[in-house]
Amino acid sequence: MNTMRISFLGLVCSVLMVPAAFAGTLDTVKSQGFFNCGVSQGVPGFSNPDADGNWSGIDVDVCRAVSAAIFGDPDKVKYVPLTAKERFTALQAGEIDVLSRNTTWTLSRDAQIGLEFAGVNFYDGQGFMVRKDSGITSAMELDGASVCTNLGTTTELNMADFFRANGMAYEPVVFEKADEVVNAYDEGRCDTYTTDKSGLAAQRTKLADPDAHVVLPETISKEPLGPVVREGDGDWADVVRWSLNAMIEAEEFGLTQSNAQTTCAMTSNPVVARLCGKEGGTGAGLNLGESWSYDIVTKVGNYGDVYEKHVGENTPVGLARAGSPNASYKNGGVLYAPPAR
Amino acid sequence: MSAANKEIGPPVIELGVMGWLRKNLFSNWYNSLLTIFGLYLLYILIPPLVNWIFLDANFVGSTRDDCTNEGACWIFIQQNIKLIFYGLYPTEELWRINFVYLILFISGVYLLIPNLKHKGWVGAFLLIIFPIICVVMLSGGLGLEAVETRLWGGLFLTLVIAGVGIVLSLPIGVMLALGRRSKLPVVSILCTIFIEIWRGVPLITVLFMASNMFPLFMPEGVNFDKLIRALIGVMFFSAAYLAEVVRGGLQAMPKGQYEASQAVGLTYWRMMALVILPQSLKMVIPAIIGSFIAIFKDTTLVLVIGLFDFLGIIQFVGTNPDWLGFSHEGYVFAAAVFWVFCYGMSWYSQRLEKKLDTGR
């Protein structure tokens, strides 16, 4: 009786379960021919659907870069939309291999919950938006203002910290959902609206008259967003980390998606030659093919290509890159890739 | 005397439109006040709404720049209609969903037309063979390319969750109701515990457990399909509610019905199937349909576990940078579609009640 029950259970299990992945993630991914990438349920410019229903955005392009590095094809990715709450569980449980879902790199997440951050692909931070006709030009002039924001997020806590640290009074006006906050601000129920600057830029397009509003220059919190992998699988973390670094370094050396083919054919710069996969043997160290970084640049683009395509000034999201931390270190930003050699 | 005998009609003021108005809307001062206030509310609400939805709306075009009029930009819905109806399902495989819809539509119409023969067979086909066709057509197999459930979405996913929830929860609910009223203590206690536990937790908690806690209990790399987890959760949840509705019907049956059927020598199951359940289920049709409508609307909660149901996908397509800022259009469209489905169920329940009303 008991053995029958056990064998029945075993049968059920073997039918329902996917074989367990005990090998390293990179080997598993290579043998199954794809990997799972956790993304958001829609953050404009970061991970959102395009007109054909394909995923696009700068978070999505991190996954596409990893796919291009491993397979030479950016589309060997299965996207798993995740809520903010389930994202870490999904990664730990092996439902996804990379989490690229505007996730802030903090000490507690890195140290405590079995995650490893592979880098930063967007430096975000909390800011304020006000009406232009209010005459306010700095967040320091917001004493006594009513502030619209989301309920129960770090945004609310950062705001409280900021006003307390500067000895200013404020009146919070909180809502559950982002859409409600935007509407309330648009209807004039508060003087200013605060959330992450990338969010402010995207939400501004929803306002009745977007040009009548301005985002103040102050950034009151640090929100470095980046891809995350499971802790304890160094080889896989390396692949993700260096896929991102290759995008950044390609931009530093002027290698873009459009010029990569011609530049690689005639370059004499050893750094560019390494990025083109012509020398250096960088692929072997990562257990990838020699053309891994070349594939990233030609099939996905360098960091600048990706940024301008999804969130740059010519997109509806309209986040200016110059002067922001997301500019390359050569242009006064903090984007800096260790050398791929 | 003759004048008194002459037939006098009611006063003119009580006849016709005026009479009706007077009787129903202006019978005394506070009713008149309420009527005027109601009319004023309609006056300030309806014209702008009609203007926004129809008169000033934009219907033709392909990008947001074509939305030049003041009103709603329905181009947003129109351009994303494939995503809204089918989710991320591969475009070249969409015929499979449409094929399933077609079968459902044809057999549904067949069942609705009165006085056709072989309705029993069509019903059996829908209950037994159709689900198999659905599984094969929708998820793949028998030579069809597999389509993973993570690509399912939109109205299609809503219908799958609601359909499975509704169809499977009714029989489970009936069994639970019978079990709870059983004279066997073990059966009765187990059923009661099951019902009370599932009814005692909010659906959102059930879904959360299924999506967040469950994977942690499993060994690494072992995954049940997320949609199946959600389906099981929705099914048991609504079964627990239906069980109590059905139990209400069972308790309303006069004791004589039980005793009479036992007296003619029916076994327990025959008594239930032939005498008790047909009558008691008929009594609780409105409550059962009410539960079904609730399930249909509750499917929107699967958004919290990262599945894109109809409402979720509308919010999702709204995050495309090319279509930012059209959430109003999306929500109005969602409300209209939900209303059509829920009213459809309600209409069917009224029809069923009339048909089964044997004039007690």
Chai-1 contact restraints between the chains, C-beta under 6 A:
chainA,res_idxA,chainB,res_idxB,connection_type,confidence,min_distance_angstrom,max_distance_angstrom,comment,restraint_id
A,M17,B,V222,contact,1.0,0.0,6.0,A-B,restraint_1
A,V18,B,N223,contact,1.0,0.0,6.0,A-B,restraint_2
A,A20,B,P219,contact,1.0,0.0,6.0,A-B,restraint_3
A,A20,B,G221,contact,1.0,0.0,6.0,A-B,restraint_4
A,A20,B,V222,contact,1.0,0.0,6.0,A-B,restraint_5
A,A21,B,G221,contact,1.0,0.0,6.0,A-B,restraint_6
A,G42,B,F316,contact,1.0,0.0,6.0,A-B,restraint_7
A,G42,B,T319,contact,1.0,0.0,6.0,A-B,restraint_8
A,P44,B,T319,contact,1.0,0.0,6.0,A-B,restraint_9
A,P44,B,P321,contact,1.0,0.0,6.0,A-B,restraint_10
A,P44,B,L324,contact,1.0,0.0,6.0,A-B,restraint_11
A,G45,B,P321,contact,1.0,0.0,6.0,A-B,restraint_12
A,N48,B,T319,contact,1.0,0.0,6.0,A-B,restraint_13
A,N48,B,N320,contact,1.0,0.0,6.0,A-B,restraint_14
A,P49,B,V317,contact,1.0,0.0,6.0,A-B,restraint_15
A,P49,B,N320,contact,1.0,0.0,6.0,A-B,restraint_16
A,G53,B,L83,contact,1.0,0.0,6.0,A-B,restraint_17
A,G53,B,L88,contact,1.0,0.0,6.0,A-B,restraint_18
A,P81,B,G306,contact,1.0,0.0,6.0,A-B,restraint_19
A,L82,B,G306,contact,1.0,0.0,6.0,A-B,restraint_20
A,T83,B,V304,contact,1.0,0.0,6.0,A-B,restraint_21
A,T83,B,G306,contact,1.0,0.0,6.0,A-B,restraint_22
A,E86,B,S211,contact,1.0,0.0,6.0,A-B,restraint_23
A,E86,B,N212,contact,1.0,0.0,6.0,A-B,restraint_24
A,T89,B,N212,contact,1.0,0.0,6.0,A-B,restraint_25
A,A93,B,P215,contact,1.0,0.0,6.0,A-B,restraint_26
A,G94,B,E220,contact,1.0,0.0,6.0,A-B,restraint_27
A,G94,B,G221,contact,1.0,0.0,6.0,A-B,restraint_28
A,E95,B,N223,contact,1.0,0.0,6.0,A-B,restraint_29
A,D179,B,S327,contact,1.0,0.0,6.0,A-B,restraint_30
A,T205,B,L324,contact,1.0,0.0,6.0,A-B,restraint_31
A,T205,B,G325,contact,1.0,0.0,6.0,A-B,restraint_32
A,K206,B,L324,contact,1.0,0.0,6.0,A-B,restraint_33
A,K206,B,G325,contact,1.0,0.0,6.0,A-B,restraint_34
A,T315,B,P321,contact,1.0,0.0,6.0,A-B,restraint_35
A,P316,B,P321,contact,1.0,0.0,6.0,A-B,restraint_36
A,P316,B,L324,contact,1.0,0.0,6.0,A-B,restraint_37
A,V317,B,P321,contact,1.0,0.0,6.0,A-B,restraint_38
